[in-house]
Amino acid sequence: MSRAQAEVAETFRLFHSLLEERKTEVLRELEATFSSKQVAMAICTQRTQEAVEKIYNVSQILQIFNATQYILIVCIMGIHPTLGKSPV
């Protein structure tokens, strides 16, 4: 092998090694970014689930309140029949 061919081969190995190192760095960065995005998504999902549960609980309370209000109105009208009648 001539000296020029040896230098070309050595330069090729050097650039190949540099590219492999950079590839490894980029893969590490990509993995770190992916992991952080997964954690952020999990936190967002958890907070969304908590918000949905709170909304559901408020909805349940409002349904109970409306039913209780209806029952109270019916009881008041039953106790005071004149309250349920329109004036003549």
Residue, then its C-alpha position, 0 to 999 in steps of 0.5 A: m500500500s502506498r503512503a497516499q493510500a495509507e493516509v487516506a485510510e487513516t483519515f477515513r478511520l479518523f472521520h469514521s471514529l469522529l462520526e461514531e462518537r457524534k452519533t453516540e452523543v446524539l443518541r444519548e441526547l435523543e434518549a434523554t429528550f424522549s425520556s423527559k417528554q415521557v415524564a412530562m406527558a405522564i404528569c400531564t395525563q395525571r393532572t388531566q385525570e385529577a381534573v376530570e375526577k374533580i369535575y365528576n365529583v362536582s357534577q355528582i354534588l350538583q345532582i344531589f343538590n338538585a334532587t334535594q332541592y326538588i324534594l324540599i320543594v315537594c315537601i314544602m308544598g305538601i306541608h303548606p298546600t297554599l304555597g303551591k296554589s296560584p292566587v285567585 
